[in-house]
Amino acid sequence: MHKTHLEYYGIIYNIISYNLYRKVVKKMFKKYINQAEIVKSLQELIKIPSVYSKSKNPNEPFGENTVKALNYALDLGKKLSFRTKNVDNYCGYIEFGSGDELIGIVGHLDVVPEGENWTYPPFEGQIVDNEIYGRGAIDDKGPTIASLYAMKAVMDYCDENSITLNKRVRLILGLNEELDWKCIEYYKEHEEIPSIGFSPDADFPCIYAEKGLISPFLQMDYSKYENKDIVLININCNNNPLNVVPKYCSCNLFIKNRIKIIEVINFIKNFVSKNNFHIDIEIISDNELKLISTGIQAHAAHPDLGINAISRLIILLDKLFKNYNITIPIFDLFTKYIGLDIHGEKLNINFPDESGELTLNVGQFNFERNDLKIGFNLRVPINTKFELVEENFSLICKNFNDIYYGFTGKKAPLYVSKDSYLVKTLCKIYNEVTASNVQPIAIGHATYARAFNNFVSFGANLPGQKDMCHQTDEFISIDNFMLACEIYTKAIYELCQ
């Protein structure tokens, strides 16, 4: 069918408008973004070790350092001429614009514990080879700072050119994302809910689906096994969070005189060597050994990128106890139905779909007051019901005596249609800035995007880039940091139109 003259004029007009639009955003970014200033702000924020901690001060719900991080960000927002609010030290926000509609950007300032064996200090923001190292560099202080300065570029451009935005843009700052999201729950109870927006806390080009989260646990009373020839004394996993692949776990064993300790040591060495586990033995006394399991830390959404220190230690303990005719039900179940399986195949809970496979992380191993407890973090495909996971998990557990099980930490999956305005717009923006042609993706991460309707996660990891979230030597390259800032500038400007 031939196009009319009006249709051709329309096409030409759209091309001209698009090119002008690109020039506006490019000019906006170059004129109002100061790289040295942005990098310095991120470095200063990284220096605040905003890991969750218990505080005696009721005004510090997630610990002293999370409040320090919030106050730093809010003070920075004030210096940049934004409106700011501290919401009772649970969270805060930074805002500009006017109008009834509220566009939200939701990030978080809390970080997971730093772990060990960093090449560069985890709380200094050191720059090496054009990369900023530190806990929170990519998760999520870096992307949050990039979003803040993107807001600044749009605000300054509009002010200088007498452009009145009929929408408000609000950067919401969470402080408890890495634990249980109480900060964002508090925000939703007390503050205005955005109508549309994104969370800069995952991957580009755009996340249209996030898997569901559920955290099962196994528990048993160990007291009836204290009279055996080998006795578990304690366990230490450095308070590893459930959403982190643990890189350290140790335990102490008491060996009764009926067994020669050298036999136990030889059994452990042989098993460790055969299975290529990294578990060291420390002789505490003639009757006591300490086993130290080490692995590689990673995000629980990507257990394949790590080596789980807890899983390997439990497997060893199960084999060691059984070698002396001692069966500990919780270890027996673990070895038979979990072991090193990171997809829940043996538990019959993996039902892959467009969002990928289920992932299983063994995140906690505790021993307190005779209670042995193992905690898991599952990332569940979007079409799998939690009830099915619970039912199949329960069926396995019921075959073992003395084991108690339960399910906590449930977070429903996120799904926004690929054809929605938000997903199509953000994907288009990423492709325009980067001269790419990539499609929206699904992930196993759980971002604040699922806390609100009509939200998705948007950056800041680039396609094909190694995910450094929760890993030792976490970093963000300055080039990618600035690219994210440019993408966010374009996104904010377009969402405000």
N, C-alpha and C positions, 0 to 999 in steps of 0.2 A: 504494500500500500504506500502511495506517495505521501510525503509529509506536506502540509500546507506551509505557506510562508510564515504564518504565526507560530507554527510549531518549530520551524527552524530558528526564528528569532528567539523563541523561548530557550532552545538549547544553547544558542550563543550567549544569551543573557546569563544562564546558569553557569557556563564556563567562566565568563568574565567575573561574575560574583564570587565564584569559588576561588579564583586566583587572587582576587582582591582580599578575600577572607584569609587566605593563607599568608599573604603579605602582612596583614594586620597582626596576626598572631605571632609571626616571626619577628616583626618589629617590636611588638609588645614584650616578647621574651628577651630579646637582645638589649632593649633599652632599660628595662626595669628589673632585670635579674643580675645580681652581683655574685659571681661564683665564689669568690673568696669569703664573702659574708655568709653565704649558705653553708659552705664547708665548715667554717668556724662554728656556726650555730650547732651543727650536728656533732662536731667534736666535743663541744661543751656539754651537750645533752648526754652523750655516751659516757662522759666522766661521772655521771650520777648513777651509781649501781642500784637501779630501781627494781631489784628483785623483791618479790613478796616477802614480808616478814611480819611476825606478830608484834604488836605494840601495846604497851600499857596505856598509851594515850588514846582515848576513844575518838579523838579527832584525826587519828591516823589509821583508818580502817584496813589499809593494806601495807602499812609500815611507813617509817619516816622517810625513806628514800624515794618512795613513789610520790609522796607529797612534794618533795624537793623537785622531782622531775616535772610535776604538774606546775608548780610555781614558776619554774624556769620557763616553761613553754608559754604560760600566760603572761609573764613579764615581757617575754620576747614579742608576743602578740600586741601588747600595749605599745611597745616601742615602735612597732610597725604600723601603728595607728588603727588597730582593729578594736572592736568591742570585745570584751572578755568577761567570763564568769567562772568562778570556782564553785562547783556544786558540792559543797560540804566535804571536800577532799576525797569524794568518791570518783569524781571525774571533773571535767571542765569543758569549756568551749571557747572558740575564737570565731568572730563573725563580722561580715560586712554586707552592704547592700540594703535594699528596702523593698517592701511589698509583703503580701500575704503568704506567698509560697516560699517554702524553705527547702533549699538543696543541701543535702548532708554529705560530709566526708568524715568517715569515722575511722580513726587510727588508735593505736595504744602506745603508751610510754613505759609500761612494765616489761620486764625481760625475764627469761628463764635464767637459772643459776649459770655461772660462767663455765663450770666444769674445770678440767685440768689440762695441762700440757699445751698451753697457748704459745705460739711463736712470738706473738706480740701481746702486750698487756691487754686484758679484755675490757678495761675501763679507762682507757686513755685516748681513744680515737686517733691512734697513730697512723700517719700516712706513709705507706711504703709502695713504691712502683705505681703511684697514682691510684691506690686503693686505700680506703679508710677502714681500719680494722677496729672491731669492738663489738661487745654484746649489744645487740639492738641496731647495728648498722643497716641491716636489711629487714630486721623483724623487731620493731616496726618504726624505730625512731627515724631512720633515713627517709623512708617514704612519707612519713608524717611531716617532717621538715620540708621535704620537696613540695608537698601539698600546700603547706603554709605559704611558702614563697611564691607558689603559683597563684594563690589567692591575692597576694600582694601585687603581683604583676597586673592582674586583671583590674584590681581596685585602682591602682595608680593610673593605668591607661584610661579607664573610664572617667576618673576625676579630671585628668588633664584635657580630655577631649569633650568634657561636659556631657558625658553619656550617663543617663540615669537607668540603673538596673531595676527592673520591677520584681526582682526576686532577691532573697537573701541567701548567702552561702555561709554555712556553719561547719567548722572543723571541730568535731567532737573528740575529746581526748580521754580514752579509757585508761584505767590503772590496774585492772584485774583480769585482763584477757587471757593470760597464760594459766590461770587457775580455774575460776568458775564463773566469770562474767558478772559478778555482783555489781561491778561499777556500771555496766550498761543497763542492768535491770533497774538500778537506782535512777539512772538518767531517764529511763522510759516512764518511771513513776512520777517524776518531778518536772520534766522539761518537755518542750515541744518536740513532736515527732516529725522528722523530715518527710516530704512527699516522694522524694526520689534522691538517689545518690550512689556513692560507691565507697568501698573500703580499700585503701592502698596497701594491701597486706597479703598479696599472693603473687600472681603472675600476669603478665601481658600475653595476648592482646586483651582478653576479657574473660572472666569466669562466669559461665552461665549456670553451672551446677556445682554444688559442694556436697560431698557424702555426709550421711548422718553419723553422729557420734554416740557411742554407748560404751560404758566402762564396767565390764563384769569383774567380779572378784571371787576368789576361792579362799576359804578359811577353815581351819581345824584346830582343835584343842590338842596340843602336843604333850600334855602332862602324863598320859599313860605310857609314853615312850621314853620317859626319863630314866627308867631302870635298865635300859638296853646297854649293850657293850660299847656302842658309840652313841654319844649324846650331842645334840646341837645346843650350843651355848648362846650364841648371839648372831645377828645379821646386821650388816651395815651397807647401805647403798647410797650414802651421802644425800638422803632425802630426795632421791631422783623424782622429778615430776612424771606423771603418767604419760604426758605427751612428748617425752624425750626417750630415745633409745639409750639405755644406760651404758655408760662406759666403765663403771666400777661397781663391784659388789664383792663383799668379803663376808666370811663367817668363821666362827671358832668352833672346834669340835673337841670334846673330851673323850679320850680313849682309855677305857678301863683296863686294868692290869692283865685281864685274861687274854688280851690281844696285844701282840707286839707292835709297837708304833711304827717300826721300820717296815712291817708288812703293809700297813695302811699307806705309808708314804710311797712304797713301790707300786702299789695298786693305782694310786692317784697319778703317779708319773706315767705309768704305762697307758692309762686311759686317756690322759691329756694329750700325750704324744700321738696316740693312734687316731684321735679325733681332731687334732690340730687346734685344740683349745688353748687359750692363753690364760692359764691358771697357775699361779705360783704358790708354793708351800713355805710357810714360816713356822719353825718349831718354837713354840712358846715355853714348853716344859716337857718333862718325860711323858706327860699324859695329855698334852694339849697341842693342837695344831691350828694354825690360821690359814685359810684358803683365800687367795686374792684373785678374783677374776677381772680381767680388763678387756674392754672392747673398743668400739668406735661410736662416738655420740652422733646422733642424727635426729631429725624430726620424726615423730611417730607416724606421720603421713607417708614417710618414705623409709620404712624399716630396712629396705634392701640396701640403703646407703650406709647403714651402720652395722656394727657387730654387737649383739646383745650380751652383755656381761652376766645379767641375771639368768637368762635362759640356760647358758652354758654351765653355770654353777649348779643350778637345780638338777640338770641332767646328770652331772657328776655325782651330786649327793645321792640321787636315787640309785645309781649303779653301785656306789660305795656301800650304802646301807644294805642293799639287797645282797651284796657279796658276803655279808655277815648275817644273812637270813632275817633282816629287818626290813619290813615293808611299811613305808610312811605313805598313807593313802593320797595325800596331796601331791607328793612327788611322783607317785605311781601314775596318777591321772595325768599329770603334766607331761611326763615322758611319753606316755602312750598316745595322747590326743593333741598335744601342742608341740613340745620340743622346739625345733628350729623352724617350724611352719609359720610363715608370716601372712598366710592368707586364710587360715581357718579351715583348710580342706579336711583335716582329720576330724574336726568338730562338726563338719557338714553345715557350715554357716556361710560359705562363699557362693554368691550367686551374681556373677559379673553382669554388668549392663553398660550402657554408653558412658557411664561415669567411671568405669574401671572395675577392678577386683576389690573385694574386702581386704583391708590390711589389719594385721594384729600385732600390737606391740606389748611386750611384757615390760611394764614400766616400774612396778614396785614389788618389793619382797621384804616383808616385815616380820619381826618376832618380838612380841610384847606380851607380858603376863601369860605366858604359855600359849598364846594365840599365834599360829603361823598364818600368814596372809600373803596371797599373790594377787596383784592388781594388773588389769589389762586395759588397753586403749584400742578400741575398734573403730575403724572408718568404714562405714557401711554403704554400699552402692545405693543410689537414690531410689530405686524401685524395690528394695528389700525392706520388708516391714520389720520393725524391732521385735515384734511378737514372735516372728519366725526364728530370729537369732536367739531370743531368750528360750524358746521352746527346745530347740536343738541343743543348745548349750546345757540346758537343764537335764535333758535326757541322758547325756553323758555323765553328768555329776551324780545322778541318782544311782548309778551302778557302783558307786564307791561309798564305803561306810565312813562315818565320822566327818564328812565334808559338808560345810555350809557354803552356800553361794548366793550371790545377789547381783543387782544391776544398778549402777548409778550413772551420773553425768550424761544423761540423755540430751542430745540436741538434734532436732529434726533437720533433715537435709534441706538444702536450698536448691530451687530450680526456677529459673526465669527463661522463658522461651528465647531461642536464638533469634526469632523474628520480632522480638519486642523492640520498642523504640530505644530503650536504654542500651541493650546489648548491641544492636546494630550501630548506634551512634558511637559508642565507645570503641568498638572494633574499627569502625571507619576512621576515627581519629587516630588510633594507633597506627593503622596502615598508612594514613596520609603523612604523618610525621616521620615514619621510618621507611617510607617507600616500600612497604611490604604488602603481602596479600595472604594473610593468615586468618584462620577462623577461630571463633570462641572455643574455649576448652572447659573440661570438667576436672576437678581436683579433689584430693582427699583432705586438704586443710579445712579447718573450721574458722572462718573469719567473721568479723562483726557484721558483714553484709547480711547474714541470716537473721540478725536481730531486728531488721526493719523490712517492711514490704517495699518492693520495687527498688531493691538495692542489689548490687553485684560487687564482686571483688575485681580490682583493676590495678595490675602491677604490684610490685615494681620489678620482679624478676623478668628477664627477657627470655623469649623462646630459646630453648637449647642451653640456657645458662644453668650451671650447677646450683642447686638450692642449698644455700648456706644457713638457712634458718636452724637455730638450735645446735649448730655444729661448732666445734672448736675452730678458732681462727675465722669466725664470721666476719664478713667484709662486704662493702659495696664499692664498686669502682666509681671514681669521680665522673668519668664519662657517662656511665649509666645513670648515676645520680642526677646529673644535669639533664640527661635525656628524659628521665621520668618527670622532672620538673617542667620541661617543655610540654610533654604530653598532657600533664595535669593542667597546665595553663590553657591549652587548647580546649580540653574537656570542660573546664569550668566556664570559659567564655561561651562555648556553644550551648551548654545546658542552661545558661542564663538568658539565651536569646528567646 
